[in-house]
Amino acid sequence: GEDIYTTQADTVIINGGNNQTTYTWNDGSNSQYFDVAINATESYDILVTNSFGCQDRDTIQIYTYDIGVQSIDNLNTCDNSLSLSPTINIQMLSNDTLEIGSIINVSYTFNGTTIDEIVTLTEQLTSNATYAYTFTEPLVIADSGSYLIESSVAMINEVVTDNNSLESGIRVGSLPFELGAD
């Protein structure tokens, strides 16, 4: 069947098809319908047999992935000009777990230039947890002042994408100040 993309997997009912004699789901249940109980990305398999004894198998994948940028760090400094390597904290916002080796596309945009990089997870990213990634391509700032940076994340089969970017301020150099009267 067609894969399903949803934030509410636990409300999905999968129909194993009509006119079959037996139904066997991957959990051993034997109903024509399967009530999904897990609100996370999962694969569901069914083996059906018709009245002639012919069997067929199908798999459906339900995706619930949702990641976002929780914060952007390593942005402020008292130096007047420098090269910064921003660190983003990628957060798993759904009930899913991304395994070691999973791929996340990351980027940042600064002064009209976008830097794209690929993150290969070196540890699991579980529900509500964060994974810190420091960009290998630094941003270069020539003058003191206040700037904006936007960072984004994306991954294959993600369900929610409207929360994938975050904008943050950068302060380079010291703020002007005056001492009070003697």
C-alpha positions as CSV (number, residue, x, y, z in Angstrom):
1,G,0.0,0.0,0.0
2,E,0.8,3.7,-0.1
3,D,3.0,5.0,2.7
4,I,1.3,7.3,5.2
5,Y,2.7,10.6,6.5
6,T,1.0,11.8,9.7
7,T,1.6,13.3,13.1
8,Q,-1.1,11.1,14.6
9,A,-0.1,7.5,13.6
10,D,-2.0,6.1,16.6
11,T,-5.3,7.2,14.9
12,V,-4.7,5.2,11.7
13,I,-6.6,2.1,10.9
14,I,-5.0,0.0,8.1
15,N,-7.4,-2.1,5.9
16,G,-5.9,-5.4,4.8
17,G,-8.2,-5.5,1.7
18,N,-11.5,-7.1,0.9
19,N,-12.4,-10.7,-0.2
20,Q,-9.5,-12.4,1.6
21,T,-10.0,-15.6,3.6
22,T,-7.2,-15.0,6.2
23,Y,-5.2,-12.0,7.3
24,T,-1.9,-12.2,9.3
25,W,-0.3,-9.0,10.5
26,N,3.3,-8.7,11.6
27,D,2.2,-8.8,15.3
28,G,0.3,-12.1,14.7
29,S,-3.2,-10.5,14.8
30,N,-5.7,-11.9,12.2
31,S,-8.3,-9.1,11.6
32,Q,-8.9,-7.4,8.2
33,Y,-8.2,-4.1,10.0
34,F,-5.2,-3.2,12.0
35,D,-5.5,-0.4,14.6
36,V,-2.1,1.4,14.9
37,A,-1.3,1.9,18.5
38,I,2.2,3.4,18.3
39,N,2.5,7.1,17.5
40,A,5.9,6.8,15.9
41,T,7.4,5.8,12.5
42,E,6.8,2.1,12.0
43,S,6.5,-0.6,9.3
44,Y,3.4,-2.8,9.1
45,D,3.3,-6.1,7.2
46,I,0.4,-8.3,6.2
47,L,0.1,-11.7,4.6
48,V,-3.3,-12.4,3.1
49,T,-4.8,-15.7,1.7
50,N,-7.8,-15.8,-0.7
51,S,-10.3,-18.6,-1.1
52,F,-8.1,-20.4,-3.6
53,G,-5.2,-20.6,-1.2
54,C,-3.2,-18.0,-3.0
55,Q,-1.1,-15.8,-0.7
56,D,0.1,-12.2,-1.1
57,R,2.2,-10.0,1.1
58,D,2.3,-6.2,1.4
59,T,4.1,-3.6,3.6
60,I,3.0,-0.1,4.5
61,Q,5.3,2.4,6.2
62,I,3.8,5.1,8.5
63,Y,6.1,8.1,9.0
64,T,5.9,10.6,11.8
65,Y,9.4,12.2,11.7
66,D,9.6,15.7,13.0
67,I,13.0,17.5,13.6
68,G,13.8,21.1,14.3
69,V,16.5,23.5,15.3
70,Q,16.3,24.1,19.0
71,S,19.1,26.7,19.2
72,I,22.2,28.1,17.4
73,D,25.3,28.4,19.7
74,N,28.8,29.8,19.5
75,L,27.7,33.1,18.0
76,N,28.8,36.0,20.2
77,T,32.4,37.3,20.8
78,C,34.1,40.4,21.9
79,D,36.6,40.2,19.0
80,N,36.0,42.8,16.2
81,S,36.5,40.4,13.3
82,L,36.7,36.7,13.2
83,S,35.6,33.4,11.8
84,L,32.9,31.6,13.7
85,S,31.7,28.0,13.4
86,P,28.1,27.9,14.5
87,T,26.8,24.9,16.4
88,I,23.1,23.9,16.0
89,N,21.2,21.8,18.3
90,I,18.9,19.5,16.3
91,Q,15.9,18.3,18.3
92,M,13.7,15.2,17.7
93,L,10.2,16.6,18.1
94,S,8.3,13.4,17.4
95,N,8.2,10.1,19.3
96,D,10.7,8.7,16.9
97,T,14.3,7.5,17.3
98,L,16.9,8.2,14.6
99,E,19.6,5.5,14.6
100,I,23.4,6.0,14.4
101,G,24.2,6.6,10.7
102,S,20.9,8.4,9.9
103,I,21.4,11.4,7.6
104,I,20.2,15.0,8.3
105,N,20.8,17.9,5.9
106,V,21.7,21.1,7.7
107,S,22.4,24.6,6.5
108,Y,23.0,28.1,7.6
109,T,22.5,31.4,5.8
110,F,24.6,34.4,6.7
111,N,24.9,37.7,4.7
112,G,23.1,36.2,1.7
113,T,25.4,33.1,1.5
114,T,24.0,29.6,2.3
115,I,26.3,26.8,3.5
116,D,24.9,23.3,3.1
117,E,26.3,20.3,5.0
118,I,25.3,16.7,5.8
119,V,25.2,15.3,9.3
120,T,25.6,11.6,9.8
121,L,24.5,10.8,13.3
122,T,27.2,9.3,15.6
123,E,24.6,8.6,18.3
124,Q,20.9,7.9,18.5
125,L,18.6,10.9,18.5
126,T,15.6,10.0,20.6
127,S,12.3,11.8,21.3
128,N,12.8,15.3,22.7
129,A,16.6,14.8,22.8
130,T,19.0,17.1,20.9
131,Y,22.1,16.4,18.8
132,A,24.8,19.1,18.6
133,Y,26.4,19.7,15.3
134,T,29.2,22.3,14.6
135,F,29.5,23.4,11.0
136,T,32.8,22.7,9.3
137,E,32.4,25.7,7.1
138,P,32.8,28.8,9.3
139,L,31.1,32.2,8.7
140,V,33.5,35.1,8.4
141,I,32.7,38.5,9.9
142,A,34.9,41.5,9.0
143,D,33.4,44.2,11.2
144,S,31.9,44.5,14.6
145,G,28.2,44.8,14.9
146,S,24.9,42.9,15.1
147,Y,24.0,40.3,12.5
148,L,21.4,37.6,11.8
149,I,22.0,33.9,11.0
150,E,19.3,31.4,10.0
151,S,19.9,27.7,10.3
152,S,17.8,24.9,8.9
153,V,17.5,21.1,9.0
154,A,15.8,18.6,6.7
155,M,15.5,14.8,6.4
156,I,13.9,12.3,4.1
157,N,10.3,11.3,5.0
158,E,9.9,14.1,7.5
159,V,6.2,14.9,8.2
160,V,6.4,18.4,9.7
161,T,8.7,20.9,8.0
162,D,7.3,24.3,9.0
163,N,9.5,24.2,12.2
164,N,12.8,23.3,10.5
165,S,14.6,26.7,10.7
166,L,15.6,29.1,13.4
167,E,16.9,32.7,13.1
168,S,19.3,34.0,15.7
169,G,21.3,37.2,16.4
170,I,25.0,37.5,16.4
171,R,26.9,40.2,18.3
172,V,30.6,40.8,17.3
173,G,32.8,43.3,19.1
174,S,32.0,45.1,22.3
175,L,28.9,47.3,22.7
176,P,29.5,51.0,22.9
177,F,29.2,52.4,26.4
178,E,30.1,55.5,28.4
179,L,31.2,55.8,32.0
180,G,29.2,58.0,34.2
181,A,30.4,61.4,35.5
182,D,33.1,61.4,38.2
